Every structure is written in C-alpha cells, then in structure tokens.
Amino acid sequence: MNTTTTTLDLGRQSLVSRRDPLDWLFAALVIGGAAYAFRRYGAAMDGYEKGILFGAVPALIALGWFWGALRILAVAVGGATLLAINLYARTTDSFGADLVAGGQVFWLKYLLSSQSAILWMGTLFFMSTLFYWFGFFSRQGGDVRGDAAGLRIGSRLAWAAVFMALTGTMVRWYESHQIAPMVGHIPVSNLYEVFVLFCWLTTLFYLYYESHYKTRALGPFVMLIISAAVGFLLWYTVAREAQEIQPLLPALQSWWMKLHVPANFIGYGTFALSAMVALACLLKTSTTRNLWVGLVGAPGVVLALMGLYALLGAPDAAMQGALVKGARMLGGTTAFFALMIWLRGPINARTPTLELMDDLMYKAIAVGFAFFTIATVLGAFWAAEAWGGYWSWDPKETWALIVWLNYAAWLHMRLMKGLRGTASAWWALGGLIVTTFAFLGVNMFLSGLHSYGTL
C-alpha cells in the first residue's frame, strides 16, 4: 500500500472539514425553513416550483458558506418575514389573512408590511448614499481603504436597506397569495417590483466587492445609481400607484419568470455597478477635455436631438410625455457629470488604485454577462411557451441582444486584446446607456410583446 503523504496533502482540508459549527447551524436553518415552506405551501406548488424550492436550498447554503455575511442577512430576513406572516395571520377573512391588518397592526403598519419595508429601503439607501459621500470627503476619507466613520455608517445603512428590501419582497409575495386565488406570484412581474430587485441585488454585489477588495471608497459612486433607481421607484409609485398588487397577465403566468427575471437583473445590476466604477476610473485617467466632451457633451447632444424631434416630429401625447421624462433624466445626468468633473481633484485623491478598479470592473461584467446569457436563453424558452416561438425580434428582445453583444465584445477585447485603462472604462460606462435603454428606454419609446412593462 502506498502511504506516501506530501506536505500539500497534510495542509489540504476537505470541504466538509473546513466548516465550523455556525456553518452547520446555518445549513440546518435553511433546510428547516425549506421544509416548513414545503409543509405549509407545498399543496399550492406545481412540480417546477417544488424543484426551484429544493434547488434553492443547496444554493443558499453554499452562498452562506462562501460569504459569511449572507448567513446573518438570510436568517434576519427569514425571521422578519415569519414575524410579519404571524402578525397578518392573527386576523383572517374568507380567503386567508386579512391584509387590512397591514394598516392597523403597529409593526406591520410602520415596519414589516411590504409597502412600509420598501419605503424604509428607499430611506436607508438615500441615507447610505449621503453618509458614503460625507465619509468620502471627510479628512479620514483620504484613506483609500475607506476607514472613515461616514463610510462605515454608509456601508451598514446599505446592509440595512438590503435587509428591508428583501423583507418587503418576501412579505409582498405572501400578501399577494392572501388577496384571492390565482393572484399570488413572486414579486418580479412589473417595474415597481423589479426596481426593488435591482436595488438590493446591485447593492449586495457591491457589498461583496467592498468586502473582497477591503475598500469602501467606491461606495459613493455605486450608491448613486441605487439612489437614482430609488428616486425613479418613488416617482413611479406616486404617478401610477404601482405599489398595488395586481394579478399576473396571462403571458407572465409561468414558472420561467421565477428564473428569467432574477438572472436578467443580476446582469443589469452588475453592469450598472461596473459603469459606476468605470466613472471613477475615467475621472482618474481621462483628460479634462475628454471628460467634458464625453460626459457632458454627449448627453447634451442627445438632449438637443430630442428637443428637435419634439419640435419637428409632431409626436403624439404619449411620446411627448416620454420625451419629457427622458429630457429630465438626461438633464440631471449632465449636471451630475459636470459636478464630478469639477470635483475630480479631491475625488481622485480618495479613489482606489486603477488596478483594483479595473479588476473589479472586469469581474462585475464577467458575472453579469454569464447571468445575462442564462437569462436570455431562459427567456427564449419562456417565449416559446407563451408565444409559440423562441425569438420574434420584439424591441425588448432586440435590445437585449444588443446589450449581450456589447458586453461580449468588451470581454473579448479584454481577454484577447488586453483592453485596459481609459478605453475599457469609456466602453463600460457607455454600456450603461445601452443597458438603461434596454431596461427603460424600450418601455418609454417602443412597444411590442413586452408592453406590459410600459411606463
């Protein structure tokens, strides 16, 4: 028998032996939670939904083992959701829990109902952004590791916002099932719900990179895109009363939605994250002239073209409204970029090294591209089930393909041609324009099979 043992073999531990008691406790809680959900709601699940539930168990355990902070988040969200469910279940109507309790029971009204939790999410994200920037420009903010008190508070507020967003999402899922038969659905079916998804997913990816690279100095940039999304969400809620839970349209009544939409928004979120990191890179590497031309001049030209079209194209009322919304967003973006250029000196003194930002940008795009590819394939299968064909060149599908090709080309140029630095950052930032149009612009200016997401 060969008993030769090398030093490397002695130092190598198996996957199981590396786990500590907290890891196993977390695994037991996840398995117990899944068993509870199956026992209570299994009768309402079809085979696909049961498969998703049981597939989520090892995935969540693996994520918690990979990143310890997720264990605390998952347990806290699970506990808060169960508390909300129990509070709702104290009063019932002819169908199930009486949702009127959401406006009468103190903890539901002010904290744990889906609408309250999501409003807290927005407040905490705004506060996180402010503290990140206060800490960034503080005297201690010059340390690129981001050890200033304001940056630490901003990071903790971001975690709190993610907690409230996930709690609101889970409670909204429960609430939808208590309205009436066939109304219940996973809350990723309209712009209101997917904006919540975008906010917490993007923030969670950033917080992982913040921990991985041991710097909070990019938080101020990334949280700006989150705050912009929250601002849009609040406007959309007021303008359309979008917080109201609606029955699913026939095309959305598919288990494919549970997979396609989250995978899609992992792509959107990481692409947005990479773009904000790219902005920090450009402020450090590009000339002032190029920054004014690219960051201020380009949106200004688009804004002028939109105004010319409004004057000469005689658009209908719906298109005029879309043009006004687009003009406001472009105007705000232009003003923001001008402010960044004006402050580039103190900003550059506080941002991390170019090598770190370039590596983070690459990893974010690589992760996003992988999930966006999966989402596109899943979307094709969903389209075949709903509309009888895998691809129909619908505007949403066409722009999804454009987004995919853009980042496929970016990754190809990086891996095969060594694309780095200023050119890479400009491309990643430009990708945010393409992604935003695919996400929102198509809904504002075009119509098609995906018109259920119109503004």
C-alpha positions, 0 to 999 in steps of 0.5 A: 500500500502506498502511504506516501503523504506530501506536505500539500496533502497534510495542509489540504482540508476537505470541504466538509472539514473546513466548516465550523459549527455556525456553518452547520447551524446555518445549513440546518436553518435553511433546510428547516425553513425549506421544509416548513415552506414545503409543509405549509405551501407545498399543496399550492406548488406545481412540480417546477416550483417544488424543484426551484424550492429544493434547488434553492436550498443547496444554493443558499447554503453554499452562498452562506458558506462562501460569504459569511455575511449572507448567513446573518442577512438570510436568517434576519430576513427569514425571521422578519418575514415569519414575524410579519406572516404571524402578525397578518395571520392573527386576523383572517377573512374568507380567503386567508389573512386579512391584509387590512391588518397591514394598516392597523397592526403597529409593526406591520403598519410602520415596519414589516408590511411590504409597502412600509419595508420598501419605503424604509429601503428607499430611506436607508439607501438615500441615507447610505448614499449621503453618509458614503459621500460625507465619509468620502470627503471627510479628512479620514476619507483620504484613506483609500481603504475607506476607514472613515466613520461616514463610510462605515455608517454608509456601508451598514445603512446599505446592509440595512436597506438590503435587509428591508428590501428583501423583507418587503419582497418576501412579505409582498409575495405572501400578501399577494397569495392572501388577496384571492386565488390565482393572484399570488406570484413572486414579486418580479412581474412589473417595474415597481417590483423589479426596481426593488430587485435591482436595488438590493441585488446591485447593492449586495454585489457591491457589498461583496466587492467592498468586502473582497477588495477591503475598500469602501471608497467606491461606495459613493459612486455605486450608491448613486445609481441605487439612489437614482433607481430609488428616486425613479421607484418613488416617482413611479409609485406616486404617478401610477400607484404601482405599489398595488398588487395586481394579478399576473397577465396571462403571458407572465403566468409561468414558472420561467419568470421565477428564473428569467427575471432574477438572472436578467437583473443580476446582469443589469445590476452588475453592469450598472455597478461596473459603469459606476466604477468605470466613472471613477476610473475615467475621472482618474485617467481621462483628460479634462477635455475628454471628460467634458466632451464625453460626459457632458457633451454627449448627453447634451447632444442627445438632449438637443436631438430630442428637443428637435424631434419634439419640435419637428416630429409632431409626436403624439401625447404619449411620446411627448410625455416620454420625451419629457421624462427622458429630457429630465433624466438626461438633464440631471445626468449632465449636471451630475457629470459636470459636478464630478468633473469639477470635483475630480481633484479631491475625488481622485485623491480618495479613489482606489488604485486603477488596478483594483478598479479595473479588476473589479470592473472586469469581474462585475461584467464577467458575472453579469454577462454569464447571468445575462446569457442564462437569462436570455436563453431562459427567456427564449424558452419562456417565449416559446411557451407563451408565444409559440416561438423562441425569438420574434425580434420584439424591441425588448428582445432586440435590445437585449441582444444588443446589450449581450453583444456589447458586453461580449465584445468588451470581454473579448477585447479584454481577454484577447486584446488586453483592453485596459485603462481609459478605453475599457472604462469609456466602453463600460460606462457607455454600456450603461446607456445601452443597458438603461435603454434596454431596461427603460428606454424600450418601455418609454419609446417602443412597444411590442410583446413586452408592453406590459412593462410600459411606463 
